[in-house]
């Protein structure tokens, strides 16, 4: 009798376990639409924590390929050209008697384009304070038809002195410029062109007078130029020991035909 009771209890326990399994399997099938959890996509699988709470895994954002930014191009820094060494030059201009000539145009030139002009002071010196070191040509009187010239070597950070001697005799010409009515013409520019070379320049004062210095002997033409009165010129021939005076009359532009 006890054996039968034990067998009946065991059978009832088996039936109860079977019912529990069927109920669990059926619920999961109903909630999962007949699909086991392993068949669900990874993004939709429920996550279970140790406390039994089911959590859904958030969908993973799709990964996008990132293109690395191009490296910036190297910036080239311009290299400044080193300044050539410089020196200074003094030019002493003297006449045939050895005396310094004041107010004479002096040029230093290198090549066809590089040229600097200064005028000699009361002692006959023309100063060129900043010249590039190297060979230069010194021209006295004019850069095209010089009265005298010499070579000079400018040294870096040195002051070089050269001497230019004018052997040709020179003289002066006094010029008076008037208008067509004979009135003084101030501010008129004067310039000479000498057969033997050299150029002299001057500007008439309030009385219409000026003195041209360092004029070569021989055939000389004096040019006068004024914005209001126009242009005029006079030619003359100068002999040794002469110091001529001339008058140039200019007509106003309105009266020129």
Order of alpha helices (4+ residues) and beta strands (2+ residues): alpha-beta-beta-beta-beta-beta-beta-beta-beta-beta-beta-beta-beta-beta-beta-beta-beta
